[in-house]
């Protein structure tokens, strides 16, 4: 927004605008948040805010104010200088919920988990069976909101299918512990990994290397832009996901991958525009790079013109984007969506490329992991016990495990350990003792 005239004239108009905005906003909002980088800045900004409120003849209730706190609970999140966390009470409520018995309970569960969707990788995919069920149950309910709410209380949910129960458990597991996202820093390059799949929809991971981490490891902005740094230092800002619409299911691959890029930029436009540097976006589809960086997609043949790509290119051209191609095998964060079938039931992802770094190459005190549900562990244990290649080894070690009455047994480099009460077979690596 701009104001014409002298600097003093502009300032007066700006002050008047702020006063009108505060008066309007206070009629519709319940919270005023002031976040500052230093305590000195915080005091100065609070002083300016209180002065504007006093001029507008508005008062704050001291009992409802939290001033000078380093950590605060806000709108179902815990916010501090390091990032944003889920609230334990909220996640505990999700964890303890039984499968919904009515449409109203199902919609409540989807609304509660959907509020935390930025913490959950592939949320749209995981919630798809339940959303489809809610849509089917909603058909035929064409009443006013109040009557519809009453009606939703009476619509019974049929016994869940295997996919619906798996979706329910995956969402509960994904939020069963406190999740963490870092704050976006406009002074540090913003990174994204995008991918699209006809089966799984769109997936986007937004991440950065925090400024304090860059300082600790002496990493420069140029190194981040060139990709010359330890990828294990990346931290997630947010996860984004979206199911395909009926129209999008007939897109050809380049259109689909380009649509993923457009959705990623639209959802993070406030971050992209505020950042000091061009946003670096990794894709495993090379044509997307050409569409994003193309100055013209015109053709002499109207039949060959792809208006969908032209519109996408025109939209993307207004942003500072650095779209880069990486093959799927190298671009783990982007390609994870396509490889989702290979993942176990419960997956926790905290760093973009953690799953491809050997344990012996990790700095001391760092780790990545994949958590497996008890059901998956039980199936794995049963498969090892019945496999013709491993059943003799498994049987020998299982008998030793029973005799020793311990948690593990070893023979010739093979180790049988109890995980979640189920025996699993491991092999010892070389001489360094890792599994």
Secondary structure by P-SEA (a helix, b strand, c coil): ccccccaaaaaaaaaaaaaaaaaaaaacccbbbbbbccaaaaaaaaaaaaaaaaaacccccccccccccccccccccccccccccccaaaaaaaaaccccccaaaaaaaaaaaaaaccccccccccaaaaaaaaaaaaccccccaaaaaaaaaacccccccaaaaaaaaaaaaaaccbbbbbccccccbbbbbbbccccccbbbbbccccaaaaaaacccaaaaaacccccccccccbbbbbbbccccccccaaaaaaaaaaaaaaaaaaaaaaccccbbbbbccaaaaaaaacccccccccccccaaaaaaaaaacccccbbbbbcccccccccccccccccccbbbbcccccccccccccccccbbbbbbcaaaaaaaaaaaaaccccaaaaaaaaaaaaaacccccccccbbbbbcccbbbbbbbccccccc
